[in-house]
Amino acid sequence: MIDHQEGGARLGPALLGEKGKSVKSIAAALLLALLFLVGAGSSGSGSGVRGTVLLDPGYPTCQPGTPCTRPAADVLLRFWRDGRVVAHTRTDDSGRYRIALHPRTYRVSSTSGAVLEPTRVTVPTGRYRRMTFRLDTGIR
């Protein structure tokens, strides 16, 4: 217990009365809310999907023996459940992404206008699944 001092006199719980109880109630409520938020933020962070999105083919002409893909920068990936978007992420300049998701199966789409493959991903419990998505640019 903390004693409050005012003008050198010690104010104990009896002098704080109802005001002291309400301060304690507010502090307890804030602590519970903080614990809930910390728990909620970490619940999905132990599992998810990470990897790369590639443009395929990434060039108008390709040489034999040389990869014909290239990273797809700034691509928006959307993760769907029951007909609605539940999460989304955007690739970085190197085509990489990482997103925390609850362990489930999701449909995946992109707003790039290219066909995305695969279109489904299953997130395992307690780890991040590595997935490479390919965007078919239609170059033939």
N, CA, C and O atoms as a GROMACS GRO file, in nm:
protein
  560
    1MET      N    1   0.084  -0.117   0.000
    1MET     CA    2   0.000   0.000   0.000
    1MET      C    3   0.088   0.123   0.000
    1MET      O    4   0.193   0.126   0.065
    2ILE      N    5   0.046   0.224  -0.072
    2ILE     CA    6   0.119   0.350  -0.080
    2ILE      C    7   0.045   0.452   0.004
    2ILE      O    8  -0.076   0.470  -0.010
    3ASP      N    9   0.119   0.519   0.094
    3ASP     CA   10   0.060   0.627   0.172
    3ASP      C   11   0.080   0.757   0.096
    3ASP      O   12   0.189   0.783   0.044
    4HIS      N   13  -0.023   0.836   0.090
    4HIS     CA   14  -0.015   0.965   0.023
    4HIS      C   15   0.010   1.072   0.128
    4HIS      O   16  -0.044   1.066   0.238
    5GLN      N   17   0.094   1.168   0.094
    5GLN     CA   18   0.123   1.274   0.188
    5GLN      C   19   0.075   1.407   0.135
    5GLN      O   20   0.087   1.437   0.016
    6GLU      N   21   0.020   1.485   0.226
    6GLU     CA   22  -0.026   1.618   0.190
    6GLU      C   23   0.010   1.709   0.306
    6GLU      O   24  -0.042   1.692   0.416
    7GLY      N   25   0.097   1.804   0.281
    7GLY     CA   26   0.137   1.895   0.387
    7GLY      C   27   0.202   1.824   0.504
    7GLY      O   28   0.187   1.867   0.618
    8GLY      N   29   0.271   1.717   0.478
    8GLY     CA   30   0.342   1.644   0.581
    8GLY      C   31   0.258   1.540   0.652
    8GLY      O   32   0.313   1.455   0.721
    9ALA      N   33   0.126   1.544   0.638
    9ALA     CA   34   0.041   1.446   0.706
    9ALA      C   35   0.024   1.323   0.618
    9ALA      O   36   0.015   1.334   0.496
   10ARG      N   37   0.019   1.207   0.681
   10ARG     CA   38   0.000   1.083   0.606
   10ARG      C   39  -0.148   1.055   0.594
   10ARG      O   40  -0.223   1.056   0.691
   11LEU      N   41  -0.190   1.029   0.467
   11LEU     CA   42  -0.330   0.997   0.441
   11LEU      C   43  -0.340   0.847   0.415
   11LEU      O   44  -0.287   0.798   0.316
   12GLY      N   45  -0.406   0.778   0.499
   12GLY     CA   46  -0.423   0.634   0.484
   12GLY      C   47  -0.550   0.603   0.408
   12GLY      O   48  -0.620   0.695   0.365
   13PRO      N   49  -0.581   0.473   0.389
   13PRO     CA   50  -0.698   0.433   0.313
   13PRO      C   51  -0.829   0.487   0.370
   13PRO      O   52  -0.923   0.512   0.295
   14ALA      N   53  -0.836   0.505   0.502
   14ALA     CA   54  -0.961   0.553   0.561
   14ALA      C   55  -0.991   0.695   0.516
   14ALA      O   56  -1.108   0.730   0.498
   15LEU      N   57  -0.887   0.777   0.497
   15LEU     CA   58  -0.909   0.914   0.454
   15LEU      C   59  -0.935   0.926   0.305
   15LEU      O   60  -0.997   1.022   0.261
   16LEU      N   61  -0.887   0.828   0.226
   16LEU     CA   62  -0.909   0.832   0.081
   16LEU      C   63  -1.052   0.794   0.048
   16LEU      O   64  -1.108   0.843  -0.051
   17GLY      N   65  -1.113   0.708   0.128
   17GLY     CA   66  -1.253   0.671   0.111
   17GLY      C   67  -1.284   0.612  -0.025
   17GLY      O   68  -1.205   0.536  -0.081
   18GLU      N   69  -1.401   0.650  -0.078
   18GLU     CA   70  -1.450   0.596  -0.206
   18GLU      C   71  -1.358   0.634  -0.322
   18GLU      O   72  -1.346   0.558  -0.418
   19LYS      N   73  -1.293   0.751  -0.314
   19LYS     CA   74  -1.204   0.795  -0.420
   19LYS      C   75  -1.088   0.696  -0.436
   19LYS      O   76  -1.049   0.664  -0.549
   20GLY      N   77  -1.034   0.649  -0.326
   20GLY     CA   78  -0.925   0.552  -0.331
   20GLY      C   79  -0.969   0.420  -0.391
   20GLY      O   80  -0.893   0.357  -0.464
   21LYS      N   81  -1.091   0.379  -0.362
   21LYS     CA   82  -1.143   0.255  -0.418
   21LYS      C   83  -1.161   0.268  -0.568
   21LYS      O   84  -1.132   0.175  -0.643
   22SER      N   85  -1.209   0.386  -0.614
   22SER     CA   86  -1.228   0.401  -0.757
   22SER      C   87  -1.097   0.408  -0.832
   22SER      O   88  -1.089   0.361  -0.946
   23VAL      N   89  -0.994   0.466  -0.772
   23VAL     CA   90  -0.862   0.468  -0.836
   23VAL      C   91  -0.810   0.326  -0.849
   23VAL      O   92  -0.756   0.289  -0.953
   24LYS      N   93  -0.827   0.246  -0.744
   24LYS     CA   94  -0.782   0.107  -0.750
   24LYS      C   95  -0.861   0.029  -0.855
   24LYS      O   96  -0.804  -0.053  -0.926
   25SER      N   97  -0.991   0.054  -0.865
   25SER     CA   98  -1.075  -0.015  -0.964
   25SER      C   99  -1.031   0.020  -1.106
   25SER      O  100  -1.023  -0.066  -1.193
   26ILE      N  101  -1.004   0.147  -1.128
   26ILE     CA  102  -0.960   0.191  -1.262
   26ILE      C  103  -0.825   0.129  -1.295
   26ILE      O  104  -0.804   0.082  -1.407
   27ALA      N  105  -0.733   0.129  -1.197
   27ALA     CA  106  -0.600   0.070  -1.221
   27ALA      C  107  -0.612  -0.079  -1.253
   27ALA      O  108  -0.543  -0.129  -1.341
   28ALA      N  109  -0.698  -0.149  -1.181
   28ALA     CA  110  -0.717  -0.292  -1.206
   28ALA      C  111  -0.777  -0.315  -1.345
   28ALA      O  112  -0.736  -0.406  -1.416
   29ALA      N  113  -0.873  -0.233  -1.383
   29ALA     CA  114  -0.936  -0.247  -1.515
   29ALA      C  115  -0.834  -0.220  -1.625
   29ALA      O  116  -0.832  -0.292  -1.725
   30LEU      N  117  -0.750  -0.118  -1.608
   30LEU     CA  118  -0.646  -0.088  -1.708
   30LEU      C  119  -0.546  -0.203  -1.720
   30LEU      O  120  -0.504  -0.238  -1.830
   31LEU      N  121  -0.509  -0.260  -1.607
   31LEU     CA  122  -0.416  -0.373  -1.609
   31LEU      C  123  -0.476  -0.492  -1.682
   31LEU      O  124  -0.408  -0.556  -1.762
   32LEU      N  125  -0.601  -0.523  -1.654
   32LEU     CA  126  -0.669  -0.633  -1.724
   32LEU      C  127  -0.678  -0.606  -1.874
   32LEU      O  128  -0.657  -0.697  -1.954
   33ALA      N  129  -0.711  -0.483  -1.912
   33ALA     CA  130  -0.720  -0.449  -2.054
   33ALA      C  131  -0.584  -0.464  -2.122
   33ALA      O  132  -0.576  -0.515  -2.234
   34LEU      N  133  -0.479  -0.422  -2.055
   34LEU     CA  134  -0.344  -0.434  -2.111
   34LEU      C  135  -0.306  -0.581  -2.128
   34LEU      O  136  -0.252  -0.619  -2.232
   35LEU      N  137  -0.334  -0.662  -2.029
   35LEU     CA  138  -0.305  -0.806  -2.040
   35LEU      C  139  -0.384  -0.870  -2.153
   35LEU      O  140  -0.331  -0.956  -2.224
   36PHE      N  141  -0.509  -0.831  -2.170
   36PHE     CA  142  -0.591  -0.883  -2.279
   36PHE      C  143  -0.532  -0.845  -2.414
   36PHE      O  144  -0.524  -0.929  -2.504
   37LEU      N  145  -0.492  -0.718  -2.429
   37LEU     CA  146  -0.436  -0.673  -2.557
   37LEU      C  147  -0.305  -0.743  -2.589
   37LEU      O  148  -0.281  -0.779  -2.704
   38VAL      N  149  -0.220  -0.761  -2.490
   38VAL     CA  150  -0.094  -0.831  -2.512
   38VAL      C  151  -0.122  -0.975  -2.553
   38VAL      O  152  -0.058  -1.026  -2.645
   39GLY      N  153  -0.215  -1.040  -2.487
   39GLY     CA  154  -0.250  -1.178  -2.522
   39GLY      C  155  -0.313  -1.187  -2.659
   39GLY      O  156  -0.283  -1.279  -2.734
   40ALA      N  157  -0.400  -1.093  -2.693
   40ALA     CA  158  -0.467  -1.096  -2.823
   40ALA      C  159  -0.367  -1.073  -2.935
   40ALA      O  160  -0.378  -1.134  -3.041
   41GLY      N  161  -0.270  -0.986  -2.913
   41GLY     CA  162  -0.171  -0.959  -3.016
   41GLY      C  163  -0.078  -1.076  -3.040
   41GLY      O  164  -0.030  -1.094  -3.152
   42SER      N  165  -0.054  -1.154  -2.938
   42SER     CA  166   0.041  -1.264  -2.956
   42SER      C  167  -0.027  -1.394  -2.997
   42SER      O  168   0.041  -1.488  -3.036
   43SER      N  169  -0.160  -1.400  -2.990
   43SER     CA  170  -0.228  -1.526  -3.016
   43SER      C  171  -0.210  -1.573  -3.160
   43SER      O  172  -0.197  -1.693  -3.183
   44GLY      N  173  -0.208  -1.483  -3.255
   44GLY     CA  174  -0.193  -1.522  -3.393
   44GLY      C  175  -0.051  -1.507  -3.444
   44GLY      O  176  -0.022  -1.548  -3.557
   45SER      N  177   0.038  -1.448  -3.365
   45SER     CA  178   0.172  -1.419  -3.414
   45SER      C  179   0.262  -1.542  -3.417
   45SER      O  180   0.370  -1.536  -3.476
   46GLY      N  181   0.221  -1.653  -3.354
   46GLY     CA  182   0.302  -1.774  -3.358
   46GLY      C  183   0.280  -1.857  -3.482
   46GLY      O  184   0.349  -1.957  -3.503
   47SER      N  185   0.185  -1.817  -3.565
   47SER     CA  186   0.160  -1.890  -3.688
   47SER      C  187   0.123  -1.791  -3.798
   47SER      O  188   0.077  -1.680  -3.772
   48GLY      N  189   0.146  -1.835  -3.920
   48GLY     CA  190   0.116  -1.749  -4.034
   48GLY      C  191   0.181  -1.801  -4.160
   48GLY      O  192   0.212  -1.919  -4.173
   49VAL      N  193   0.201  -1.709  -4.253
   49VAL     CA  194   0.260  -1.743  -4.383
   49VAL      C  195   0.368  -1.640  -4.414
   49VAL      O  196   0.354  -1.522  -4.382
   50ARG      N  197   0.476  -1.687  -4.476
   50ARG     CA  198   0.582  -1.598  -4.520
   50ARG      C  199   0.640  -1.653  -4.649
   50ARG      O  200   0.626  -1.772  -4.678
   51GLY      N  201   0.703  -1.568  -4.724
   51GLY     CA  202   0.764  -1.616  -4.847
   51GLY      C  203   0.782  -1.507  -4.949
   51GLY      O  204   0.810  -1.392  -4.914
   52THR      N  205   0.768  -1.544  -5.076
   52THR     CA  206   0.795  -1.454  -5.187
   52THR      C  207   0.683  -1.463  -5.290
   52THR      O  208   0.621  -1.568  -5.307
   53VAL      N  209   0.659  -1.354  -5.356
   53VAL     CA  210   0.569  -1.352  -5.471
   53VAL      C  211   0.656  -1.323  -5.593
   53VAL      O  212   0.734  -1.228  -5.594
   54LEU      N  213   0.641  -1.408  -5.696
   54LEU     CA  214   0.722  -1.396  -5.818
   54LEU      C  215   0.634  -1.366  -5.938
   54LEU      O  216   0.522  -1.417  -5.948
   55LEU      N  217   0.685  -1.284  -6.029
   55LEU     CA  218   0.622  -1.265  -6.160
   55LEU      C  219   0.672  -1.379  -6.248
   55LEU      O  220   0.793  -1.403  -6.255
   56ASP      N  221   0.582  -1.449  -6.315
   56ASP     CA  222   0.621  -1.565  -6.393
   56ASP      C  223   0.536  -1.573  -6.521
   56ASP      O  224   0.417  -1.600  -6.511
   57PRO      N  225   0.590  -1.551  -6.636
   57PRO     CA  226   0.728  -1.511  -6.659
   57PRO      C  227   0.749  -1.364  -6.622
   57PRO      O  228   0.656  -1.283  -6.627
   58GLY      N  229   0.871  -1.334  -6.586
   58GLY     CA  230   0.903  -1.199  -6.543
   58GLY      C  231   0.963  -1.113  -6.652
   58GLY      O  232   0.986  -0.994  -6.632
   59TYR      N  233   0.988  -1.173  -6.769
   59TYR     CA  234   1.052  -1.100  -6.880
   59TYR      C  235   0.986  -1.140  -7.012
   59TYR      O  236   0.933  -1.251  -7.023
   60PRO      N  237   0.989  -1.052  -7.111
   60PRO     CA  238   0.929  -1.086  -7.241
   60PRO      C  239   1.001  -1.202  -7.311
   60PRO      O  240   0.938  -1.281  -7.381
   61THR      N  241   1.131  -1.211  -7.292
   61THR     CA  242   1.206  -1.323  -7.350
   61THR      C  243   1.292  -1.384  -7.241
   61THR      O  244   1.343  -1.314  -7.154
   62CYS      N  245   1.307  -1.515  -7.247
   62CYS     CA  246   1.382  -1.587  -7.144
   62CYS      C  247   1.490  -1.670  -7.212
   62CYS      O  248   1.471  -1.723  -7.322
   63GLN      N  249   1.603  -1.681  -7.145
   63GLN     CA  250   1.715  -1.759  -7.195
   63GLN      C  251   1.715  -1.897  -7.132
   63GLN      O  252   1.688  -1.910  -7.013
   64PRO      N  253   1.745  -2.002  -7.210
   64PRO     CA  254   1.752  -2.137  -7.153
   64PRO      C  255   1.856  -2.142  -7.040
   64PRO      O  256   1.965  -2.086  -7.052
   65GLY      N  257   1.819  -2.209  -6.930
   65GLY     CA  258   1.911  -2.223  -6.816
   65GLY      C  259   1.911  -2.104  -6.721
   65GLY      O  260   1.981  -2.105  -6.620
   66THR      N  261   1.833  -2.001  -6.753
   66THR     CA  262   1.825  -1.883  -6.667
   66THR      C  263   1.682  -1.870  -6.616
   66THR      O  264   1.588  -1.880  -6.694
   67PRO      N  265   1.666  -1.847  -6.485
   67PRO     CA  266   1.529  -1.832  -6.434
   67PRO      C  267   1.456  -1.718  -6.506
   67PRO      O  268   1.514  -1.614  -6.536
   68CYS      N  269   1.330  -1.742  -6.532
   68CYS     CA  270   1.250  -1.643  -6.603
   68CYS      C  271   1.152  -1.573  -6.509
   68CYS      O  272   1.055  -1.511  -6.554
   69THR      N  273   1.177  -1.583  -6.380
   69THR     CA  274   1.091  -1.516  -6.282
   69THR      C  275   1.166  -1.396  -6.224
   69THR      O  276   1.288  -1.386  -6.233
   70ARG      N  277   1.089  -1.307  -6.164
   70ARG     CA  278   1.149  -1.198  -6.089
   70ARG      C  279   1.056  -1.160  -5.975
   70ARG      O  280   0.936  -1.186  -5.983
   71PRO      N  281   1.110  -1.099  -5.870
   71PRO     CA  282   1.026  -1.064  -5.755
   71PRO      C  283   0.916  -0.966  -5.794
   71PRO      O  284   0.935  -0.877  -5.876
   72ALA      N  285   0.800  -0.986  -5.732
   72ALA     CA  286   0.685  -0.898  -5.756
   72ALA      C  287   0.677  -0.799  -5.639
   72ALA      O  288   0.628  -0.833  -5.531
   73ALA      N  289   0.724  -0.679  -5.661
   73ALA     CA  290   0.725  -0.576  -5.557
   73ALA      C  291   0.589  -0.510  -5.544
   73ALA      O  292   0.516  -0.494  -5.642
   74ASP      N  293   0.556  -0.471  -5.422
   74ASP     CA  294   0.437  -0.391  -5.392
   74ASP      C  295   0.306  -0.457  -5.437
   74ASP      O  296   0.216  -0.390  -5.487
   75VAL      N  297   0.297  -0.589  -5.418
   75VAL     CA  298   0.176  -0.663  -5.454
   75VAL      C  299   0.092  -0.683  -5.328
   75VAL      O  300   0.144  -0.722  -5.224
   76LEU      N  301  -0.036  -0.655  -5.338
   76LEU     CA  302  -0.128  -0.674  -5.226
   76LEU      C  303  -0.183  -0.816  -5.230
   76LEU      O  304  -0.244  -0.857  -5.329
   77LEU      N  305  -0.161  -0.891  -5.121
   77LEU     CA  306  -0.218  -1.026  -5.106
   77LEU      C  307  -0.333  -1.016  -5.007
   77LEU      O  308  -0.321  -0.954  -4.902
   78ARG      N  309  -0.446  -1.077  -5.043
   78ARG     CA  310  -0.563  -1.079  -4.955
   78ARG      C  311  -0.592  -1.223  -4.915
   78ARG      O  312  -0.588  -1.314  -4.997
   79PHE      N  313  -0.621  -1.242  -4.787
   79PHE     CA  314  -0.650  -1.374  -4.732
   79PHE      C  315  -0.798  -1.376  -4.692
   79PHE      O  316  -0.843  -1.293  -4.614
   80TRP      N  317  -0.872  -1.474  -4.746
   80TRP     CA  318  -1.017  -1.481  -4.734
   80TRP      C  319  -1.061  -1.601  -4.652
   80TRP      O  320  -0.999  -1.707  -4.657
   81ARG      N  321  -1.171  -1.582  -4.575
   81ARG     CA  322  -1.240  -1.690  -4.506
   81ARG      C  323  -1.389  -1.660  -4.515
   81ARG      O  324  -1.432  -1.548  -4.491
   82ASP      N  325  -1.466  -1.760  -4.550
   82ASP     CA  326  -1.613  -1.747  -4.555
   82ASP      C  327  -1.659  -1.627  -4.638
   82ASP      O  328  -1.752  -1.557  -4.601
   83GLY      N  329  -1.592  -1.605  -4.751
   83GLY     CA  330  -1.634  -1.500  -4.844
   83GLY      C  331  -1.596  -1.358  -4.807
   83GLY      O  332  -1.644  -1.263  -4.870
   84ARG      N  333  -1.510  -1.341  -4.706
   84ARG     CA  334  -1.467  -1.205  -4.673
   84ARG      C  335  -1.317  -1.200  -4.645
   84ARG      O  336  -1.258  -1.298  -4.602
   85VAL      N  337  -1.257  -1.085  -4.671
   85VAL     CA  338  -1.114  -1.066  -4.646
   85VAL      C  339  -1.094  -1.055  -4.496
   85VAL      O  340  -1.154  -0.971  -4.429
   86VAL      N  341  -1.006  -1.141  -4.442
   86VAL     CA  342  -0.979  -1.139  -4.299
   86VAL      C  343  -0.841  -1.082  -4.268
   86VAL      O  344  -0.812  -1.046  -4.153
   87ALA      N  345  -0.755  -1.074  -4.370
   87ALA     CA  346  -0.621  -1.017  -4.350
   87ALA      C  347  -0.563  -0.982  -4.487
   87ALA      O  348  -0.604  -1.036  -4.589
   88HIS      N  349  -0.466  -0.892  -4.486
   88HIS     CA  350  -0.397  -0.858  -4.610
   88HIS      C  351  -0.256  -0.812  -4.576
   88HIS      O  352  -0.227  -0.768  -4.465
   89THR      N  353  -0.169  -0.823  -4.675
   89THR     CA  354  -0.031  -0.777  -4.660
   89THR      C  355   0.019  -0.735  -4.797
   89THR      O  356  -0.040  -0.769  -4.900
   90ARG      N  357   0.129  -0.662  -4.799
   90ARG     CA  358   0.188  -0.614  -4.924
   90ARG      C  359   0.334  -0.659  -4.930
   90ARG      O  360   0.403  -0.658  -4.828
   91THR      N  361   0.379  -0.698  -5.048
   91THR     CA  362   0.518  -0.742  -5.063
   91THR      C  363   0.612  -0.621  -5.060
   91THR      O  364   0.573  -0.509  -5.093
   92ASP      N  365   0.735  -0.648  -5.018
   92ASP     CA  366   0.836  -0.542  -5.018
   92ASP      C  367   0.902  -0.533  -5.156
   92ASP      O  368   0.855  -0.596  -5.251
   93ASP      N  369   1.008  -0.456  -5.168
   93ASP     CA  370   1.076  -0.437  -5.298
   93ASP      C  371   1.136  -0.566  -5.353
   93ASP      O  372   1.159  -0.577  -5.474
   94SER      N  373   1.160  -0.664  -5.266
   94SER     CA  374   1.217  -0.792  -5.309
   94SER      C  375   1.110  -0.899  -5.326
   94SER      O  376   1.142  -1.016  -5.345
   95GLY      N  377   0.983  -0.860  -5.320
   95GLY     CA  378   0.874  -0.955  -5.338
   95GLY      C  379   0.843  -1.038  -5.215
   95GLY      O  380   0.764  -1.131  -5.222
   96ARG      N  381   0.905  -1.004  -5.100
   96ARG     CA  382   0.885  -1.082  -4.978
   96ARG      C  383   0.765  -1.029  -4.899
   96ARG      O  384   0.729  -0.912  -4.906
   97TYR      N  385   0.704  -1.121  -4.824
   97TYR     CA  386   0.592  -1.085  -4.737
   97TYR      C  387   0.596  -1.174  -4.614
   97TYR      O  388   0.662  -1.278  -4.613
   98ARG      N  389   0.526  -1.133  -4.510
   98ARG     CA  390   0.510  -1.211  -4.387
   98ARG      C  391   0.382  -1.162  -4.322
   98ARG      O  392   0.361  -1.042  -4.308
   99ILE      N  393   0.295  -1.256  -4.283
   99ILE     CA  394   0.169  -1.218  -4.221
   99ILE      C  395   0.132  -1.320  -4.114
   99ILE      O  396   0.138  -1.441  -4.137
  100ALA      N  397   0.092  -1.271  -3.997
  100ALA     CA  398   0.045  -1.358  -3.888
  100ALA      C  399  -0.101  -1.394  -3.916
  100ALA      O  400  -0.184  -1.306  -3.940
  101LEU      N  401  -0.130  -1.523  -3.911
  101LEU     CA  402  -0.266  -1.573  -3.933
  101LEU      C  403  -0.294  -1.687  -3.837
  101LEU      O  404  -0.202  -1.760  -3.797
  102HIS      N  405  -0.417  -1.701  -3.799
  102HIS     CA  406  -0.457  -1.815  -3.716
  102HIS      C  407  -0.450  -1.943  -3.800
  102HIS      O  408  -0.472  -1.938  -3.921
  103PRO      N  409  -0.421  -2.056  -3.737
  103PRO     CA  410  -0.414  -2.183  -3.811
  103PRO      C  411  -0.549  -2.218  -3.873
  103PRO      O  412  -0.644  -2.253  -3.802
  104ARG      N  413  -0.557  -2.210  -4.004
  104ARG     CA  414  -0.678  -2.240  -4.082
  104ARG      C  415  -0.637  -2.248  -4.228
  104ARG      O  416  -0.521  -2.228  -4.264
  105THR      N  417  -0.735  -2.278  -4.312
  105THR     CA  418  -0.714  -2.273  -4.457
  105THR      C  419  -0.776  -2.144  -4.509
  105THR      O  420  -0.888  -2.108  -4.472
  106TYR      N  421  -0.702  -2.074  -4.594
  106TYR     CA  422  -0.745  -1.946  -4.649
  106TYR      C  423  -0.742  -1.951  -4.801
  106TYR      O  424  -0.660  -2.021  -4.860
  107ARG      N  425  -0.832  -1.878  -4.863
  107ARG     CA  426  -0.822  -1.851  -5.006
  107ARG      C  427  -0.739  -1.725  -5.019
  107ARG      O  428  -0.752  -1.634  -4.938
  108VAL      N  429  -0.653  -1.720  -5.121
  108VAL     CA  430  -0.562  -1.607  -5.138
  108VAL      C  431  -0.587  -1.544  -5.274
  108VAL      O  432  -0.605  -1.615  -5.373
  109SER      N  433  -0.588  -1.411  -5.278
  109SER     CA  434  -0.603  -1.339  -5.405
  109SER      C  435  -0.509  -1.220  -5.407
  109SER      O  436  -0.451  -1.181  -5.306
  110SER      N  437  -0.497  -1.163  -5.524
  110SER     CA  438  -0.414  -1.044  -5.545
  110SER      C  439  -0.493  -0.943  -5.626
  110SER      O  440  -0.582  -0.979  -5.702
  111THR      N  441  -0.459  -0.818  -5.609
  111THR     CA  442  -0.526  -0.713  -5.685
  111THR      C  443  -0.441  -0.669  -5.804
  111THR      O  444  -0.468  -0.565  -5.865
  112SER      N  445  -0.339  -0.747  -5.837
  112SER     CA  446  -0.246  -0.708  -5.943
  112SER      C  447  -0.303  -0.722  -6.084
  112SER      O  448  -0.250  -0.665  -6.179
  113GLY      N  449  -0.411  -0.797  -6.098
  113GLY     CA  450  -0.467  -0.822  -6.231
  113GLY      C  451  -0.414  -0.949  -6.295
  113GLY      O  452  -0.469  -0.996  -6.394
  114ALA      N  453  -0.307  -1.006  -6.239
  114ALA     CA  454  -0.250  -1.131  -6.289
  114ALA      C  455  -0.309  -1.248  -6.210
  114ALA      O  456  -0.358  -1.231  -6.098
  115VAL      N  457  -0.304  -1.367  -6.270
  115VAL     CA  458  -0.355  -1.487  -6.204
  115VAL      C  459  -0.255  -1.531  -6.097
  115VAL      O  460  -0.136  -1.547  -6.126
  116LEU      N  461  -0.303  -1.552  -5.975
  116LEU     CA  462  -0.218  -1.592  -5.863
  116LEU      C  463  -0.230  -1.743  -5.842
  116LEU      O  464  -0.340  -1.798  -5.842
  117GLU      N  465  -0.116  -1.809  -5.824
  117GLU     CA  466  -0.112  -1.952  -5.794
  117GLU      C  467  -0.015  -1.975  -5.681
  117GLU      O  468   0.091  -1.912  -5.681
  118PRO      N  469  -0.041  -2.060  -5.585
  118PRO     CA  470  -0.168  -2.127  -5.561
  118PRO      C  471  -0.272  -2.029  -5.506
  118PRO      O  472  -0.240  -1.916  -5.468
  119THR      N  473  -0.396  -2.072  -5.503
  119THR     CA  474  -0.504  -1.986  -5.456
  119THR      C  475  -0.549  -2.020  -5.315
  119THR      O  476  -0.636  -1.953  -5.260
  120ARG      N  477  -0.490  -2.124  -5.256
  120ARG     CA  478  -0.524  -2.163  -5.118
  120ARG      C  479  -0.397  -2.191  -5.041
  120ARG      O  480  -0.296  -2.236  -5.095
  121VAL      N  481  -0.404  -2.162  -4.911
  121VAL     CA  482  -0.291  -2.192  -4.822
  121VAL      C  483  -0.348  -2.238  -4.688
  121VAL      O  484  -0.445  -2.182  -4.638
  122THR      N  485  -0.284  -2.340  -4.631
  122THR     CA  486  -0.322  -2.388  -4.498
  122THR      C  487  -0.212  -2.348  -4.401
  122THR      O  488  -0.096  -2.383  -4.420
  123VAL      N  489  -0.250  -2.275  -4.298
  123VAL     CA  490  -0.156  -2.226  -4.197
  123VAL      C  491  -0.147  -2.329  -4.085
  123VAL      O  492  -0.248  -2.367  -4.027
  124PRO      N  493  -0.025  -2.376  -4.055
  124PRO     CA  494  -0.008  -2.474  -3.948
  124PRO      C  495  -0.010  -2.407  -3.810
  124PRO      O  496   0.004  -2.285  -3.799
  125THR      N  497  -0.028  -2.486  -3.708
  125THR     CA  498  -0.027  -2.436  -3.571
  125THR      C  499   0.116  -2.413  -3.524
  125THR      O  500   0.201  -2.501  -3.538
  126GLY      N  501   0.142  -2.296  -3.468
  126GLY     CA  502   0.269  -2.269  -3.402
  126GLY      C  503   0.389  -2.242  -3.490
  126GLY      O  504   0.502  -2.240  -3.441
  127ARG      N  505   0.369  -2.222  -3.619
  127ARG     CA  506   0.484  -2.189  -3.705
  127ARG      C  507   0.436  -2.115  -3.829
  127ARG      O  508   0.316  -2.110  -3.859
  128TYR      N  509   0.532  -2.058  -3.900
  128TYR     CA  510   0.503  -1.988  -4.024
  128TYR      C  511   0.530  -2.081  -4.142
  128TYR      O  512   0.638  -2.139  -4.153
  129ARG      N  513   0.432  -2.095  -4.228
  129ARG     CA  514   0.450  -2.177  -4.348
  129ARG      C  515   0.515  -2.091  -4.455
  129ARG      O  516   0.476  -1.977  -4.477
  130ARG      N  517   0.616  -2.148  -4.521
  130ARG     CA  518   0.682  -2.077  -4.630
  130ARG      C  519   0.610  -2.109  -4.760
  130ARG      O  520   0.594  -2.225  -4.797
  131MET      N  521   0.566  -2.004  -4.830
  131MET     CA  522   0.492  -2.020  -4.956
  131MET      C  523   0.548  -1.925  -5.060
  131MET      O  524   0.574  -1.808  -5.033
  132THR      N  525   0.564  -1.978  -5.180
  132THR     CA  526   0.597  -1.894  -5.294
  132THR      C  527   0.474  -1.886  -5.381
  132THR      O  528   0.423  -1.987  -5.430
  133PHE      N  529   0.425  -1.765  -5.400
  133PHE     CA  530   0.312  -1.742  -5.490
  133PHE      C  531   0.367  -1.694  -5.623
  133PHE      O  532   0.467  -1.622  -5.627
  134ARG      N  533   0.302  -1.734  -5.731
  134ARG     CA  534   0.342  -1.692  -5.865
  134ARG      C  535   0.228  -1.616  -5.929
  134ARG      O  536   0.112  -1.659  -5.928
  135LEU      N  537   0.263  -1.502  -5.986
  135LEU     CA  538   0.166  -1.422  -6.061
  135LEU      C  539   0.194  -1.444  -6.208
  135LEU      O  540   0.301  -1.410  -6.258
  136ASP      N  541   0.098  -1.502  -6.278
  136ASP     CA  542   0.110  -1.526  -6.422
  136ASP      C  543   0.084  -1.395  -6.494
  136ASP      O  544  -0.029  -1.345  -6.496
  137THR      N  545   0.188  -1.339  -6.551
  137THR     CA  546   0.177  -1.208  -6.616
  137THR      C  547   0.113  -1.216  -6.753
  137THR      O  548   0.076  -1.113  -6.810
  138GLY      N  549   0.098  -1.337  -6.806
  138GLY     CA  550   0.035  -1.352  -6.938
  138GLY      C  551   0.132  -1.334  -7.054
  138GLY      O  552   0.092  -1.346  -7.170
  139ILE      N  553   0.258  -1.304  -7.025
  139ILE     CA  554   0.357  -1.290  -7.132
  139ILE      C  555   0.385  -1.427  -7.190
  139ILE      O  556   0.418  -1.520  -7.117
  140ARG      N  557   0.372  -1.439  -7.323
  140ARG     CA  558   0.401  -1.566  -7.389
  140ARG      C  559   0.491  -1.544  -7.507
  140ARG      O  560   0.527  -1.639  -7.576
   0.00000   0.00000   0.00000
